[in-house]
Amino acid sequence: MKKKNKMNTIMKAGILAIILIITTFTNLTLASPHIINPEEAANYIVNQLSIDKDEVFIYVWGPIDKGVEVLSTKNHIIDTPEKGFITYIDLYPTANLFHPVKYVFLSENTDEFIEIDDKYPPINFDDYQMIDTEIGQVFKSAYNIRAPRIEEKPQLPLKGKSDSRYAVLMNGGYNSGNNHVRYWNDLSNIYITLVDVYGFLDENIIVLCSDGLDPAADQSNGQNSDPDLDGDGDEDIMYSCVLENVDLVFEELVDTLSGGGELFIFTTDHGNSVGDWDSIFNLWNMEELADDHFASLLAEIPATEIICTFEPCFSGGFLDDVVVPPGPIVASSACRHDEYSWAMSNLLYDEYVFYWTAAVKGEDAFGEPADADFNDDGTISMDEAFIYAEAHDEQSEEPQYGDYPEGIGELFTLWPGSQSPDTPSKPEGPDQCTENEDVVFSTSATEPDGEDVFYMFDWGDGNFSDWVGPFAPGETGEATNNWDEIGEYQIKACAKDINGVQSEWSENTTIIIIENSNPENPSISGPKIAATGKELNFKIISSDPDNHNIFYYVIWDDGTYENWDGPYLSGEEVTFNHTYSEGGSFTIKSMVKDEVNGKSGQTSFDIRIIKNRAFTRPFNLRILEIFMKSFSNFLLKIQTII
């Protein structure tokens, strides 16, 4: 019995030992690292955050040690509190930057994680491993593609002039991790359209793309951007798309387009908002082109038709800066100033510019026909291209459009336009006037195409006239202006034709604005004594030192008055008629103002009106009239003698 009990005790001890061993092993397993690679880190995070893995881009960096500084291209994200993984999640993978993203730190040894919201990609993108997702596979399968070439190229006449059309095509790309293949495809598609459909000269198409001709890989697929956009064997990309080169290109265009011409500007890749309507385009090496800086570059280009097509996020914020007087300009964007722009679902092209280019080309990048000729005139105007692109754009963006002068987009195409009018003559008008005085200036210009012209005057004080016209070529046009501040002003004029093509500004004319001098006090003459019921004549005269036309205000002292009667010439004697119905003594008062509202002092004139009820018969009244007239003349002679 004792032996049996001893055996039971031994068995129980063994079972207990086994249980303890199993328990210990289990505890060791739970305590051992449970995240061992980037895939596990990504799967754990998307499950914890309830994110649909197949609808986002996921990148993981790690494992990385404690104390590593994690940075986006703009912000400090986190210093890792311990060894672990950083997961970067692009929540809108088909949108262009910049939009919401997440950074998540996950400890290697625990299930704790830290979530940080941002809108910028990692500064060290190359250190991150892309995790397979459904949309990620689409991204990886995207490739550089050229649109079909057009063999039969339609031709339109150049209206007897050399081709002065230029194009600037830009893709900044931001950096190699975010310079997606679709941006190169966007450039290639529009480049082929300009050359094959519209006959642009290769040398007139200026292309700035990512790192330019640097042979290093610059695309997010690990490849280099091919400098040959149209596949003809020569290099079409000319410059890297950095701010210095953007400035250089537009500075050169100022001289190139000094005689007028047409400029087409096309931008793709990323954009950002810096608040309200202020937007930027992203250039290579994370440089930025601000909307107001871009507008200043355009403002320096003289007398040119300008067409702008913008793809980047927030690009609608550029329109309020560039669609401004004097024009002519047409601009459209893929989105508003406060929203993102999007790629097509296949990630081969950007949505808006894909359809915009299809509209002006007549077919899309895959060779499918596109008919945007809504008025059947055989050409695609800029408003037609926008209408077509807007109607076919299915992404979460609202394309924007603007033109100045309003309606000019109905006339603008990518075909060669009309020649600009010749430079107008130096404006003619007075060389001096007073403040607030209306003066007229005139000019004239011929037009090589024989088209009617309009004129605009720059008054030298920051103000411009409206466009006046139309006038026949060479016919004089004029406009009126006044200045409210004393000084010297330079006046110039420009002309435009019926297509909105503008001339150069004319030579300046100088006008000096001086202080206005008030008219002299008026002089009043007339009868001193008269009877009621008789129409009386009073002569009033004044002159103006500036020879302005003048107006008279007359108070008859019987409750009636003349309210600034005129205008009259300076020094012109004016006769006023008045009849009194009541007798008594009256004081007539008068003052004068000139055409710029300078006023004289007041002059008075006394008259006695007699009303005698006894003299009612016509004969007696006639005798009284003769007497009063003789008496008035007598008084005047006495005054003269005195």
Phi, psi and omega in degrees: 000316179297323179295320180296316179297322179296320178296318178299319180295317179297318180296316179298320180295321179295316179299317179297321179296318179298317179299317180296320179296315180297317180297316180298318179297318179298316179297321178295322179296316181294328183275347181283160180305131181249351173247111188245350180206167183301323180298316179295321178298315181296314181298318180297315184294314183294328176291317180294326183266000180055045178261136175287107187302325186281355181252009181225160168271135179232130178231141181232136176244122177146178005288145177238154186284168175297142175085008178281133179277124180256126185232142163269181182290348180236331192232157168278126183267303183192154164259120188301126183285340177198181181293139181177205186234146171250121177255126178253124184240118175271109187283341180232074191294339179263001176271151171282157178295148014239132186216173184300134174224167178232142167246133181229122173268129178236124178295144179289332189252351179227176178263017180276141177219159179237127184254129180232127177271142178204183174224015182238146180285169180295145177290330181249056186306326184296340180278350182266142177261128179282131180267140181295126171221170181297311179290332176295324177294322176298317179299315181292334182275349178295146186214162175287133184218139174260139176291157178301142176282152178264117183280313179268104185267119177293150181234141171235149181295154178266013178056040172072024180224162175289159184283112181251030178270137177228153177226142173238117180249129186229133167225109179286315177083336180076289173202175187296331179287342184235006177272085190283157184299333183295334180290318174298318180299320177302314180296315181299318182297313181287328179297312179299321179297315181297319184283310188281321185270316189254358174069027175298143174285137179308316184290347179264001178253112184259118185247124173245115185224121175038244184267015177071233184263012175297126183287352181292153178300132181228005181251159183290349175269007178083006181253168177267146176292124180292124180293343182266099185283329185251001174076022181264004175097351178248164184276123180262329175289130185249322187224155165288150186267071175245162188300321180302318180286325176300312179300317181299314182300314183287330174295320178292326179293333177303316178284319183298321184260022182296335178264015182094170179154199181227138182230125177249129181237129183229126178232142175224179180095219192261158174215170182212162176251140174244020175117137179053233182267007182274120183231165176225154167259140179271133180253183180293153182061029176064021174285168186227145173242110183280152183298319181290327177292318178299317179298322180293327177294317179293324183297337181279346183277123187274141163044058186225139169286128182237132175237128180237134174232119187243132177256328191302160173305145176063015186291344174300338178290348177278335189295322181290344179268328187257333180273078186219161176299154004272351182071197000277143181209145173232133180219144175221157182221158181289339189206173176287180178287347186235027180216165182276160168253161192227151172278165170291162184297335178275356178062020178270333180216164170275142190301303188296309184289338174300311182283328177296315179294321176301320181298312184282341181272329184095355174202157181275182185292348178257007177089006179279135183300147176222120182248102178252008182277076188291333180259007175055040178260004176088357178228158178254112177280167183292328177287328176293319178299318179294314181301317180295312182296317180298319182292329183265348181288117184253005181275174183278065181213153180242097180303146183240155184214143175205150175213153175213129355299155183301131179095352183293337179296340176288340183258333185283135171225179175273358175286161175302134181264194180282162176285152179286152174299158174292160179299129182296160176292158176302128183303140179251138180176184181294151178267356179204143173203173181267165178302139177067011178272127177288128177227156184247134173239149183227159177204173176207158179206147173268166184224119187302329181271002180074017182272155176298156183233157174238154180237145172230139180250135171264116188276001174081002180239019182092357180250152180233152172285166167290165171291125178253140182140190011277157176234152174295152179306129181087348180284143183282136173239155183219160178213157184247143178208163169218160181238137182258004178233138179292139180158190180246133185230144178256121184251135177218167184223152170228165181234155171223154177267185185291347177266002180087005180282127187259154175272179167288162174285147181286175170295149182283147168245138182260136171231140180252127180259121181248168180290138180286140174259136181288152176297158176288156176299139183288158173248133183243133173228150181166182181295145176268332178229136179206170181254158176295152176080001182254130176288123183252146179252130177235133180255127180235138182217144174207167176224158182243127182302331180266006180062028175287155168295152186231161181231146183246137172245124184234127177251120186274353176071014175239020180094359179241163182199165172255123188262093177048062179287134180155191010274154175234156178291148174300130180085358180279129178281130185242134178260126175247138179252141178206147179235128177265138179257348180235149178277163178139185177262133183231146175244110178278134180236144179214147170216168189231146169229153177265182188287351175250018171077019171282131188247146175275178169282181184258139176246142181244153178214125183264141177218144177251124179252123183258134175233101182250111185290341180291330181270083184251334181283149183303321183295314180296321178297322180295317178300318180297320180297316180299318180298312183295324179293316179297320181293321178296318178295322178299316180297320179298319179295319179300317180297323180294318180295317181295000000 
